Amino acid sequence: MFTPLKDLDILSTIWTTNMEWENNWESWKAGRFYDLQTNEMENLANAQFRKFTKWARDLKDRNWEIIEVSRKKVDQFRRTLPLITDLRNSAMRTRHWDKIKEEMNTQFNVDSDEFTLECIVELGFEQYSDLISEISGAATKELAIEKALDTMERFWQNNELDMISYKDKSIYKIRSTDEIFEALEDNQVQLSTMKTSRFVKPFEHLVDNWERVLSLITETIEALLTVQRQYMYMETIFLGEDIRKQLPKESVSFDMINIQWQSITTYLYETRNTRTCASKPGLLDQINKLVQSLEEIQQSLDMYLETKRQIFPRFYFISNDDLLEVLGQGRNPEAVMPHLKKCFDNITLLRLEKTNFLVYNALSMFSLDGEEVPFKNKVRLDGPVESWLGDIEEQMYKTLKDMLRDCRIALKKAANKRDKFIKEWPGQLCITSSQIQWTADVTRALQLVSNRQDKRPLKSLKHKQKNLLEKFSEIIRSNLTKIQRLKINALAVIEVHQRDIIDKLYKIGCNDINAFDWLSQLRFYWEKVG
C-alpha cells in the first residue's frame, strides 16, 4: 500500500532516472559520432528501459505521465541502436557513405566533428535504416574480400624463390617450389570464389589483375622448371667430347643456351622476389624460346640415338640416359661393362686385356653365374662403341656355333662319362647338345619301331635315359663347384622332362616319326648349311 510520502520517494527516483538519461543523451548527441561507445550506450539504454517498463506496470494506476514519456524516449533510442551499429561498422568505406548520401539526397561529412548523433537524428537516418542495414551488411561481405586481397598482396610482396648455387658455378637452380605452387593454387581458388560473389564489384579490377599476375607467375615458374630440368640433363651430355663431335651444331646451340641460362638464373638469384621476377618484361618470352631451343636439341639427340640403335639394335633394350652414358664412355670399355647385361641376356662381364696402344681386347664373356666362355678370336674394342659391341655380338655367335659343334662330338664320345663332359663344356652348350642328341635318339628309335613293329627300341631308350639320370644323381652328390652344380641341376631338369616324353611315347604306342604325339614336342636338330 502506497502512502503520499512513499509516492514522493518513488516519483523522485523516476525523475532522477529520467534526468540521468537526459544527461547521457545530451552527452551522446553532442559527441563526435565515431567516439561513441555503442556497447556502453546499449547496456545503459536496456537497463533504463527495464526500469521504466517495471514502473509503468507497477504504477499504472498512478497515471504519471513522466514514466510513459521517459519509457518511449528510451525505447526510441533502443530502436535506433542497430542503425548506429550499422553506421559505425568498421567495414564502411567512402563508397558506402556516398551511396547513403545519394539515397538520402543529402550531404554530410562523416569525418567532421559536426557529424554527431544529433545530426543523424536531425537528418532522418532512421527513415533509411533498412537501406543502411543492407549497405552495412554488404560492406562486411566486401571487407572479407578486401582482407583476402590484402593477405594475397602481403604474401607475394614477401615470397622469394628458393635459389641455390648449381655445381659451384655462376649458375643457380630453383631448389623447391612447393610453397609457391601451394599458394598459387589456394589464391586461384580464392579468386574464382570471389568472382562468383555479388559483393565483388568494387574489387573486379583487382581480382582480374591478380588473375593475370598469378597466371604469369605460374607460367613463368613452370617454364623455368622445364628449362632447368632439360638444362641439367643436357649439360651432363654435352660435357662429353664424343657427343660434341657427333652433334657440333647442337653443341653450339647448347653453349648459347648456357650463357642465357646463366644470365637468367643470376637475375633470379639477385632479385629473389617471385612476383618481381615473373613480372620482368620479356622474361617469359625468353624462357619459352629456351624451352623451344632445348626441345630442338632433344629432337636432334633422339635422332642421333636412333641412328646408333639402327647400327646396333640391342641399344633398343636400354634407356636414352643409359645409352648416352654408353656412347659417352665408348673409348673406355670398362665403363661400358655395367650396361652389358642390359644388351645381352645373362652376359655380365667381358675379360679385357689392354694393348700397348691403349686399346682393349675382349678375350671372353662371363654369365651372371660367373661361368666364363673364351672367344674363338680376340675382339678389338676400338672405334665407335656400337661397332665394337657389334663385333662382340658376332664373335659370340661364331664362338658358340663352333663350340656347339665340338660339344656335340664330345657328348657322343663321352657316352656315360657325363661328369667330365659337364665340367669341360659351358652349361648352355651341354643342354643344347643333350637336346639335339635326345631328338636324334628318339627319332632313330621311332624309325626302328616303325620298321620292326616292335616297341622295344623305345623301351631300350627309356632304360638308357633312366641310367643317365641315375648317373646325374651320383654326380650331384659328388664334390662340385658352384657353377658345375648349377649346370648339372639345369641339365637334370631337362633330362627328366625328356625321360617323361619317352615314357609317354612308349605307353601310347607311338611308332611313326610323323605322329602328332612326337611332332608336338619341342625338338632340336643340328642342320648343316651349305
Rosetta blueprint (number, residue, H / E / L):
1 M L
2 F L
3 T L
4 P H
5 L H
6 K H
7 D H
8 L H
9 D H
10 I H
11 L H
12 S H
13 T H
14 I H
15 W H
16 T H
17 T H
18 N H
19 M H
20 E H
21 W H
22 E H
23 N H
24 N H
25 W H
26 E H
27 S H
28 W H
29 K H
30 A H
31 G L
32 R E
33 F H
34 Y H
35 D H
36 L L
37 Q L
38 T H
39 N H
40 E H
41 M H
42 E H
43 N H
44 L H
45 A H
46 N H
47 A H
48 Q H
49 F H
50 R H
51 K H
52 F H
53 T H
54 K H
55 W H
56 A H
57 R H
58 D H
59 L L
60 K L
61 D L
62 R L
63 N L
64 W L
65 E H
66 I H
67 I H
68 E H
69 V H
70 S H
71 R H
72 K H
73 K H
74 V H
75 D H
76 Q H
77 F H
78 R H
79 R H
80 T H
81 L H
82 P H
83 L H
84 I H
85 T H
86 D H
87 L H
88 R L
89 N L
90 S L
91 A L
92 M L
93 R L
94 T H
95 R H
96 H H
97 W H
98 D H
99 K H
100 I H
101 K H
102 E H
103 E H
104 M H
105 N L
106 T L
107 Q L
108 F L
109 N L
110 V L
111 D L
112 S L
113 D L
114 E L
115 F L
116 T E
117 L H
118 E H
119 C H
120 I H
121 V H
122 E H
123 L L
124 G L
125 F H
126 E H
127 Q H
128 Y H
129 S H
130 D H
131 L H
132 I H
133 S H
134 E H
135 I H
136 S H
137 G H
138 A H
139 A H
140 T H
141 K H
142 E H
143 L H
144 A H
145 I H
146 E H
147 K H
148 A H
149 L H
150 D H
151 T H
152 M H
153 E H
154 R H
155 F H
156 W H
157 Q H
158 N H
159 N L
160 E E
161 L L
162 D E
163 M E
164 I E
165 S E
166 Y L
167 K L
168 D L
169 K L
170 S L
171 I L
172 Y E
173 K E
174 I E
175 R E
176 S E
177 T L
178 D H
179 E H
180 I H
181 F H
182 E H
183 A H
184 L H
185 E H
186 D H
187 N H
188 Q H
189 V H
190 Q H
191 L H
192 S H
193 T H
194 M H
195 K H
196 T L
197 S L
198 R L
199 F L
200 V L
201 K H
202 P H
203 F H
204 E H
205 H H
206 L H
207 V H
208 D H
209 N H
210 W H
211 E H
212 R H
213 V H
214 L H
215 S H
216 L H
217 I H
218 T H
219 E H
220 T H
221 I H
222 E H
223 A H
224 L H
225 L H
226 T H
227 V H
228 Q H
229 R H
230 Q H
231 Y H
232 M H
233 Y H
234 M H
235 E H
236 T H
237 I H
238 F L
239 L L
240 G L
241 E H
242 D H
243 I H
244 R H
245 K H
246 Q H
247 L L
248 P H
249 K H
250 E H
251 S H
252 V H
253 S H
254 F H
255 D H
256 M H
257 I H
258 N H
259 I H
260 Q H
261 W H
262 Q H
263 S H
264 I H
265 T H
266 T H
267 Y H
268 L H
269 Y H
270 E H
271 T H
272 R L
273 N E
274 T H
275 R H
276 T H
277 C H
278 A H
279 S L
280 K L
281 P L
282 G L
283 L H
284 L H
285 D H
286 Q H
287 I H
288 N H
289 K H
290 L H
291 V H
292 Q H
293 S H
294 L H
295 E H
296 E H
297 I H
298 Q H
299 Q H
300 S H
301 L H
302 D H
303 M H
304 Y H
305 L H
306 E H
307 T H
308 K H
309 R H
310 Q H
311 I H
312 F L
313 P H
314 R H
315 F H
316 Y H
317 F H
318 I L
319 S L
320 N H
321 D H
322 D H
323 L H
324 L H
325 E H
326 V H
327 L H
328 G H
329 Q L
330 G L
331 R L
332 N L
333 P H
334 E H
335 A H
336 V H
337 M H
338 P H
339 H H
340 L H
341 K H
342 K H
343 C H
344 F L
345 D L
346 N L
347 I E
348 T E
349 L E
350 L E
351 R E
352 L E
353 E E
354 K E
355 T L
356 N L
357 F L
358 L L
359 V L
360 Y E
361 N E
362 A E
363 L E
364 S E
365 M E
366 F E
367 S E
368 L L
369 D L
370 G L
371 E L
372 E E
373 V E
374 P E
375 F E
376 K E
377 N E
378 K E
379 V E
380 R E
381 L E
382 D L
383 G L
384 P L
385 V H
386 E H
387 S H
388 W H
389 L H
390 G H
391 D H
392 I H
393 E H
394 E H
395 Q H
396 M H
397 Y H
398 K H
399 T H
400 L H
401 K H
402 D H
403 M H
404 L H
405 R H
406 D H
407 C H
408 R H
409 I H
410 A H
411 L H
412 K H
413 K H
414 A H
415 A L
416 N L
417 K L
418 R H
419 D H
420 K H
421 F H
422 I H
423 K H
424 E H
425 W L
426 P L
427 G H
428 Q H
429 L H
430 C H
431 I H
432 T H
433 S H
434 S H
435 Q H
436 I H
437 Q H
438 W H
439 T H
440 A H
441 D H
442 V H
443 T H
444 R H
445 A H
446 L H
447 Q H
448 L H
449 V H
450 S H
451 N H
452 R H
453 Q L
454 D L
455 K L
456 R H
457 P H
458 L H
459 K H
460 S H
461 L H
462 K H
463 H H
464 K H
465 Q H
466 K H
467 N H
468 L H
469 L H
470 E H
471 K H
472 F H
473 S H
474 E H
475 I H
476 I H
477 R H
478 S L
479 N L
480 L L
481 T L
482 K H
483 I H
484 Q H
485 R H
486 L H
487 K H
488 I H
489 N H
490 A H
491 L H
492 A H
493 V H
494 I H
495 E H
496 V H
497 H H
498 Q H
499 R H
500 D H
501 I H
502 I H
503 D H
504 K H
505 L H
506 Y H
507 K H
508 I H
509 G L
510 C L
511 N L
512 D L
513 I L
514 N L
515 A L
516 F H
517 D H
518 W H
519 L H
520 S L
521 Q L
522 L L
523 R L
524 F L
525 Y L
526 W L
527 E L
528 K L
529 V L
530 G L
